[in-house]
């Protein structure tokens, strides 16, 4: 029996991913159910590749997280957008950001504290 085991984290507290975490789009498409691709896969080329692999689309996170309709402090939104335009922001996959321990993506203003 193949067991996943406990979540392993790097020195920054981000989950460590391996080959088992790479989705097999052909197997997903063979299920005959709609699926989308996420995780930095939201550009036009990504959408074309996702559709070619059988996906119905791509999941957008940061684009909607920073839209004006979201109830986010305008100063924080502006800071995050400006940081994104200058360079890549610091984004963590933080299991502590969710009550389910699913590693939500989170951006930070300063160096993220290392987990105990």
C-alpha positions as CSV (number, residue, x, y, z in Angstrom):
1,X,0.0,0.0,0.0
2,X,1.4,3.4,-1.0
3,X,1.0,5.9,1.9
4,X,1.4,9.6,1.5
5,X,2.8,10.2,5.0
6,X,2.9,13.4,6.9
7,X,3.2,16.8,5.1
8,X,6.9,17.8,4.9
9,X,7.8,21.5,5.0
10,X,10.9,23.3,3.8
11,X,12.9,25.8,6.0
12,X,10.4,28.6,5.1
13,X,7.4,26.5,6.1
14,X,6.2,25.8,2.6
15,X,5.1,22.2,1.7
16,X,7.6,20.2,-0.2
17,X,6.2,18.8,-3.4
18,X,7.4,15.9,-5.4
19,X,6.6,13.8,-8.5
20,X,3.4,12.5,-6.9
21,X,2.1,16.0,-6.8
22,X,2.3,16.5,-10.6
23,X,-1.2,15.9,-12.0
24,X,-1.6,13.5,-14.9
25,X,-4.0,15.4,-17.2
26,X,-4.6,12.5,-19.5
27,X,-5.8,10.4,-16.6
28,X,-8.0,13.3,-15.4
29,X,-9.5,13.8,-18.8
30,X,-10.1,10.1,-19.1
31,X,-12.5,10.3,-16.1
32,X,-14.9,12.3,-18.3
33,X,-15.4,14.9,-15.6
34,X,-14.7,18.7,-16.0
35,X,-11.4,19.9,-14.5
36,X,-9.4,23.0,-14.4
37,X,-5.7,23.7,-14.0
38,X,-4.4,26.1,-11.3
39,X,-1.2,27.3,-9.7
40,X,0.3,30.0,-11.8
41,X,-1.4,28.6,-15.0
42,X,-3.5,31.6,-16.0
43,X,-1.9,33.1,-19.1
44,X,-3.3,32.7,-22.6
45,X,-0.6,30.0,-23.4
46,X,-1.5,28.2,-20.2
47,X,-5.2,28.2,-21.2
48,X,-4.4,26.8,-24.6
49,X,-2.3,24.0,-23.1
50,X,-4.9,23.3,-20.5
51,X,-7.6,23.0,-23.0
52,X,-5.5,20.8,-25.3
53,X,-4.9,18.5,-22.2
54,X,-8.7,18.2,-21.7
55,X,-9.3,20.9,-19.1
56,X,-12.3,23.1,-19.3
57,X,-10.2,26.1,-18.2
58,X,-7.8,27.6,-15.7
59,X,-8.3,28.7,-12.2
60,X,-7.5,32.4,-11.4
61,X,-6.4,33.3,-7.9
62,X,-4.3,36.5,-7.7
63,X,-6.3,38.2,-10.5
64,X,-9.5,38.0,-8.5
65,X,-7.8,38.4,-5.1
66,X,-6.6,41.8,-6.2
67,X,-9.8,43.0,-8.0
68,X,-11.5,46.1,-6.8
69,X,-14.7,44.3,-6.0
70,X,-13.0,42.3,-3.2
71,X,-13.2,43.8,0.2
72,X,-9.5,44.4,0.6
73,X,-7.9,47.6,2.0
74,X,-7.2,49.7,-1.1
75,X,-3.7,50.6,0.2
76,X,-2.8,46.9,0.6
77,X,-4.2,46.1,-2.8
78,X,-2.2,48.9,-4.4
79,X,1.0,47.7,-2.6
80,X,0.5,44.2,-3.8
81,X,-0.3,45.2,-7.4
82,X,2.8,47.5,-7.5
83,X,4.9,44.7,-6.1
84,X,3.6,42.3,-8.8
85,X,4.4,44.9,-11.5
86,X,7.9,45.4,-10.2
87,X,8.7,41.8,-9.6
88,X,7.3,38.6,-8.2
89,X,5.8,39.1,-4.8
90,X,6.7,36.8,-1.9
91,X,4.1,34.1,-2.0
92,X,3.9,31.2,0.5
93,X,1.9,28.0,0.4
94,X,1.0,28.2,4.1
95,X,-0.7,25.2,5.7
96,X,-1.3,27.3,8.8
97,X,-3.5,29.8,6.8
98,X,-6.3,27.3,6.7
99,X,-8.3,25.5,9.3
100,X,-8.1,22.4,7.1
101,X,-4.3,22.7,6.8
102,X,-4.7,22.9,3.0
103,X,-1.7,25.0,2.0
104,X,-3.4,28.2,0.9
105,X,-1.3,30.7,-1.0
106,X,-0.5,33.8,1.0
107,X,1.5,36.9,0.1
108,X,3.5,38.8,2.7
109,X,4.9,42.2,3.2
110,X,8.1,41.2,5.1
111,X,10.0,38.1,5.7
112,X,7.7,35.3,6.8
113,X,8.4,33.8,10.2
114,X,9.9,30.4,10.1
115,X,7.5,27.8,11.7
116,X,8.5,26.4,15.1
